[in-house]
Amino acid sequence: MALEFKMAPVGEEELAPEYDVVIVGAGPAAFSAAVYSARFMLRSVMIGEEPGGQLTLAGIVDDYIGLPEIPAPDLIERFKGHSGKYGVQLFMDRVERIEELEDSKKRVMTLEGRETTAKAVVVAVGSKRRKLGVPGEDKYNARGVSYCSVCDAPLFRGAEAVAVIGGGDSAVEGASMLADYAKKVYLIHRRSSFRAQPVNVEALRRKRNVEFILNSTVREITGDTKVRGVVVENLDEKSRSTLKVDGVFIEIGFEPDVEFSAKNGLGVDAGGYIKVDDWMRTTRPGIFAAGDCTSAWVGFRQVVTAVAQGAVAAYSASRYIREKW
């Protein structure tokens, strides 16, 4: 008999004194780790701030295998339901500290004063896409504003025009992909040179429906019920103009939670992402990591890759526990 999925808001329920696995986070990687941990017969719990993580920023998800064009909230509910089948609780809270105990178990402490111990921990805290911070950005999120060109480009097939903002590989690759769907693509970058690989920039320049708008930045995203345009300022001339577009793709990078990693002694790479090996093991024995917070597959962040890492992390945690206890 399936157990009811339970979310435990602050103050309503308390953590058990000990678990086999504590999963830190509430995005796709965390839900996947929860499902697999439970299937490995490990007593597990999730502690996270927002069910769905970055997936809450998406509109329609069209790249998760077997579920074409599913609204992101519906996919999140499916993740909840699947972990709920195994009775895994989600506590709405933020993990602050993961301390080492003498017996190699971990003491997990939260912002709201909760505390428990675990034989293993899976960290799946994700990373945040950087925002422009301009008027209209939040208003039109999922209504023309996207933070993932690779995810949402097919949704703009036949669009008259779209804008991509950024100068790194994700922006250039996104503009290239969008050029195969939209009639016109504007690539807006605040500098005259790109951080992206030169070969990719040159390949993009050869596409006839791509226009480069350099030394410029977006000051506002406009629309009615959805995106209709962007206000662009030329930084050299200090002049502004409005481009008519059907979509705005913000590709200006990610921000890992470096403070969390530093506080908990987790090794990070040059970009601040938690170092993991092929089995999602971190630099601290008994702590594993999965999803967008890790150093794995940094250039290709997808729901399906996060879910895959969550499954591998749970498997590794299960092996670690069975070999140690």
PLY file of the C-alpha trace (Angstrom):
ply
format ascii 1.0
element vertex 325
property float x
property float y
property float z
element edge 324
property int vertex1
property int vertex2
end_header
0.00 0.00 0.00
1.38 3.40 -1.02
2.11 5.81 1.76
0.93 9.38 1.64
3.58 11.95 0.77
4.15 14.23 3.73
5.59 17.72 3.74
6.50 18.94 7.18
6.43 22.74 7.54
8.51 24.33 10.26
7.10 23.67 13.72
4.57 21.00 12.78
6.74 17.91 13.03
10.20 17.03 14.20
12.97 15.04 12.61
13.63 11.56 13.93
16.81 11.25 16.03
18.59 9.30 13.27
18.28 8.33 9.62
20.33 6.25 7.27
20.41 9.08 4.73
19.62 12.77 4.99
19.05 14.41 1.59
19.78 18.13 1.57
17.66 19.87 -1.04
14.29 19.56 -2.74
14.96 19.69 -6.46
14.95 16.88 -9.06
18.30 15.47 -7.87
17.06 15.39 -4.27
13.77 13.69 -5.16
15.65 11.11 -7.23
18.03 10.44 -4.34
15.01 10.05 -2.05
13.34 7.50 -4.32
16.47 5.44 -4.80
17.50 5.61 -1.14
14.08 4.30 -0.17
14.29 1.55 -2.80
17.61 0.53 -1.29
15.71 0.11 2.00
17.40 3.06 3.66
15.46 5.22 6.09
15.62 8.61 4.40
14.43 12.17 4.82
14.60 15.31 2.67
15.31 18.78 4.06
14.90 21.58 1.53
13.61 25.09 1.04
11.51 24.90 -2.13
10.02 21.76 -3.73
11.24 21.62 -7.31
14.28 23.87 -6.94
15.15 25.60 -10.21
12.42 23.64 -11.92
9.98 26.14 -10.43
11.39 28.72 -12.89
10.41 26.64 -15.90
7.13 26.79 -17.78
6.63 23.77 -20.02
9.19 20.97 -19.74
9.62 19.24 -23.09
12.87 17.37 -22.61
12.15 14.93 -19.79
11.92 11.52 -21.37
8.43 10.05 -21.53
6.65 13.21 -20.41
6.53 15.58 -23.41
5.27 19.14 -22.85
4.52 18.65 -19.18
4.01 21.81 -17.10
6.83 22.16 -14.57
4.44 22.24 -11.56
2.94 18.95 -12.73
6.36 17.35 -13.03
7.24 18.52 -9.53
4.01 16.96 -8.23
4.97 13.69 -9.91
8.35 13.80 -8.17
6.60 14.41 -4.86
4.18 11.57 -5.47
6.90 9.12 -6.38
8.97 9.82 -3.27
5.72 9.85 -1.29
5.02 6.31 -2.42
7.89 5.33 -0.15
6.85 7.57 2.71
9.83 9.92 2.46
9.15 13.14 4.34
10.21 16.56 3.14
10.93 19.11 5.86
10.72 22.70 4.67
13.89 24.06 6.22
17.50 24.88 5.35
20.45 22.73 6.39
23.22 24.88 7.80
25.77 22.49 9.28
26.91 18.90 8.70
29.26 17.95 11.54
31.40 14.85 11.83
30.82 12.57 14.84
33.33 10.19 16.39
31.63 7.14 14.87
31.75 8.72 11.35
28.06 9.53 11.45
26.97 13.06 10.63
25.09 15.54 12.77
22.79 17.61 10.54
21.56 20.95 11.88
19.07 23.32 10.28
18.39 27.02 10.26
15.19 26.52 12.25
16.94 24.59 15.02
16.16 21.05 13.93
18.83 18.39 14.44
19.34 14.75 13.49
22.12 12.28 12.74
22.73 10.25 9.60
25.05 7.53 8.40
25.33 9.32 5.06
24.28 12.62 3.54
23.39 13.50 -0.05
23.83 17.20 -0.82
21.59 18.38 -3.65
21.32 22.11 -3.00
21.43 23.08 -6.68
22.69 26.39 -7.97
20.87 29.55 -8.92
20.75 31.02 -12.39
21.85 34.60 -12.31
19.09 37.09 -12.99
19.29 40.37 -14.84
17.37 42.21 -12.14
15.42 44.36 -14.60
11.72 45.36 -14.68
9.55 42.69 -16.28
11.93 39.80 -15.64
9.94 38.22 -12.82
6.57 39.27 -14.25
7.15 37.40 -17.50
9.00 34.42 -16.06
7.64 31.32 -17.86
5.63 33.67 -20.09
8.41 34.30 -22.55
11.33 34.69 -20.13
13.46 31.56 -19.92
16.74 30.72 -18.20
17.50 27.64 -20.32
17.79 27.89 -24.09
18.58 24.19 -24.41
15.39 23.34 -22.51
12.93 25.75 -24.11
14.15 26.48 -27.65
11.68 24.02 -29.27
8.79 25.92 -27.69
9.66 28.92 -29.90
9.43 27.17 -33.24
8.25 29.72 -35.82
8.61 32.72 -33.47
9.25 35.99 -35.28
12.14 36.94 -33.01
13.78 36.04 -29.70
16.60 37.61 -27.69
19.45 35.79 -25.96
21.37 37.70 -23.28
24.92 36.72 -22.38
28.40 36.20 -23.71
29.46 32.77 -22.50
29.17 29.33 -24.04
25.62 28.79 -22.81
24.47 32.02 -24.49
26.24 31.30 -27.77
25.11 27.68 -27.86
21.59 28.75 -26.95
21.49 31.35 -29.71
22.73 28.77 -32.19
20.01 26.34 -31.21
17.32 29.01 -31.23
18.36 30.04 -34.74
17.03 26.68 -35.92
13.59 27.45 -34.47
12.95 31.21 -34.54
13.02 33.40 -37.62
15.29 35.94 -35.96
17.67 35.76 -33.00
19.25 38.76 -31.28
22.34 38.00 -29.18
22.76 40.85 -26.69
26.08 41.14 -24.85
27.44 43.94 -22.71
30.94 43.64 -24.14
32.50 43.53 -27.62
34.25 40.20 -27.01
32.92 36.85 -25.81
33.90 34.42 -23.07
32.56 31.63 -25.27
34.85 29.45 -27.35
35.88 31.41 -30.48
35.02 28.54 -32.80
31.43 28.58 -31.52
31.18 32.36 -31.86
32.39 32.20 -35.46
29.96 29.40 -36.27
27.14 31.53 -34.87
28.20 34.53 -36.95
27.66 32.47 -40.09
23.99 32.00 -39.30
22.07 34.53 -41.35
19.18 34.95 -38.95
21.37 35.90 -35.95
22.14 39.56 -35.19
24.82 40.51 -32.66
24.03 43.50 -30.45
27.25 44.24 -28.59
28.29 46.73 -25.94
24.64 46.74 -24.95
22.46 45.61 -22.10
18.76 44.97 -21.53
17.13 47.53 -19.24
13.53 46.25 -19.31
11.41 43.37 -20.56
8.01 44.49 -21.83
4.77 42.77 -22.75
1.11 42.25 -21.96
0.09 38.72 -21.06
3.49 37.56 -22.34
6.80 38.96 -23.56
6.54 41.40 -26.46
9.86 43.23 -26.39
13.08 44.30 -24.69
14.45 47.76 -24.06
18.15 47.75 -24.99
20.70 50.39 -24.02
23.86 50.91 -26.06
26.54 51.43 -23.40
28.79 53.47 -25.70
26.18 55.87 -27.02
23.92 55.82 -23.91
20.95 55.46 -26.24
17.97 53.15 -25.88
15.81 51.27 -28.36
13.09 48.62 -28.20
13.29 45.28 -29.98
10.12 43.31 -30.66
10.65 39.75 -29.46
8.50 36.79 -28.44
10.98 35.38 -25.97
13.94 36.39 -23.82
16.58 33.82 -22.89
18.77 34.93 -19.97
22.05 33.00 -20.14
24.40 34.85 -17.81
25.60 31.93 -15.73
24.99 30.20 -12.42
25.81 30.89 -8.80
26.74 27.90 -6.63
26.26 28.11 -2.87
29.93 28.51 -2.02
29.13 29.56 1.54
27.41 26.23 2.24
30.36 24.27 0.84
32.93 26.27 2.79
30.98 26.03 6.03
30.77 22.25 5.70
34.28 21.49 4.50
33.32 20.36 1.00
35.98 20.73 -1.65
34.98 22.86 -4.63
36.35 23.45 -8.13
37.46 26.79 -9.58
33.85 27.73 -10.24
32.71 27.01 -6.68
30.89 23.76 -7.50
31.21 20.79 -5.12
33.88 18.38 -6.35
32.57 14.88 -7.01
34.00 11.77 -8.62
32.16 9.48 -11.05
30.19 8.00 -8.14
29.15 11.38 -6.70
31.50 11.07 -3.74
32.66 14.41 -2.31
35.92 15.16 -0.53
34.25 14.21 2.79
33.68 10.47 3.33
30.00 9.69 3.80
28.85 12.84 2.05
27.71 12.62 -1.56
26.44 15.32 -3.89
24.16 15.43 -6.90
22.64 17.85 -9.37
23.50 21.41 -10.27
25.65 21.97 -7.17
28.31 19.51 -8.39
31.35 19.79 -10.61
29.96 17.07 -12.89
28.65 18.00 -16.35
28.83 21.72 -15.61
28.16 22.66 -19.23
24.97 20.64 -19.50
22.45 21.24 -16.73
19.21 19.34 -17.30
16.48 17.75 -15.19
17.46 14.35 -16.55
21.13 14.77 -15.62
20.21 15.94 -12.12
17.94 12.93 -11.67
20.69 10.62 -12.90
23.18 12.05 -10.42
20.65 11.74 -7.60
20.23 8.04 -8.36
24.00 7.47 -8.45
24.51 9.37 -5.19
21.88 7.25 -3.46
23.50 4.06 -4.77
26.90 5.20 -3.53
25.44 6.14 -0.13
23.85 2.72 0.13
27.14 0.96 -0.64
28.99 3.19 1.84
26.49 2.37 4.62
26.47 -1.36 3.96
30.26 -1.57 3.90
30.71 0.52 7.07
27.85 -0.68 9.28
0 1
1 2
2 3
3 4
4 5
5 6
6 7
7 8
8 9
9 10
10 11
11 12
12 13
13 14
14 15
15 16
16 17
17 18
18 19
19 20
20 21
21 22
22 23
23 24
24 25
25 26
26 27
27 28
28 29
29 30
30 31
31 32
32 33
33 34
34 35
35 36
36 37
37 38
38 39
39 40
40 41
41 42
42 43
43 44
44 45
45 46
46 47
47 48
48 49
49 50
50 51
51 52
52 53
53 54
54 55
55 56
56 57
57 58
58 59
59 60
60 61
61 62
62 63
63 64
64 65
65 66
66 67
67 68
68 69
69 70
70 71
71 72
72 73
73 74
74 75
75 76
76 77
77 78
78 79
79 80
80 81
81 82
82 83
83 84
84 85
85 86
86 87
87 88
88 89
89 90
90 91
91 92
92 93
93 94
94 95
95 96
96 97
97 98
98 99
99 100
100 101
101 102
102 103
103 104
104 105
105 106
106 107
107 108
108 109
109 110
110 111
111 112
112 113
113 114
114 115
115 116
116 117
117 118
118 119
119 120
120 121
121 122
122 123
123 124
124 125
125 126
126 127
127 128
128 129
129 130
130 131
131 132
132 133
133 134
134 135
135 136
136 137
137 138
138 139
139 140
140 141
141 142
142 143
143 144
144 145
145 146
146 147
147 148
148 149
149 150
150 151
151 152
152 153
153 154
154 155
155 156
156 157
157 158
158 159
159 160
160 161
161 162
162 163
163 164
164 165
165 166
166 167
167 168
168 169
169 170
170 171
171 172
172 173
173 174
174 175
175 176
176 177
177 178
178 179
179 180
180 181
181 182
182 183
183 184
184 185
185 186
186 187
187 188
188 189
189 190
190 191
191 192
192 193
193 194
194 195
195 196
196 197
197 198
198 199
199 200
200 201
201 202
202 203
203 204
204 205
205 206
206 207
207 208
208 209
209 210
210 211
211 212
212 213
213 214
214 215
215 216
216 217
217 218
218 219
219 220
220 221
221 222
222 223
223 224
224 225
225 226
226 227
227 228
228 229
229 230
230 231
231 232
232 233
233 234
234 235
235 236
236 237
237 238
238 239
239 240
240 241
241 242
242 243
243 244
244 245
245 246
246 247
247 248
248 249
249 250
250 251
251 252
252 253
253 254
254 255
255 256
256 257
257 258
258 259
259 260
260 261
261 262
262 263
263 264
264 265
265 266
266 267
267 268
268 269
269 270
270 271
271 272
272 273
273 274
274 275
275 276
276 277
277 278
278 279
279 280
280 281
281 282
282 283
283 284
284 285
285 286
286 287
287 288
288 289
289 290
290 291
291 292
292 293
293 294
294 295
295 296
296 297
297 298
298 299
299 300
300 301
301 302
302 303
303 304
304 305
305 306
306 307
307 308
308 309
309 310
310 311
311 312
312 313
313 314
314 315
315 316
316 317
317 318
318 319
319 320
320 321
321 322
322 323
323 324
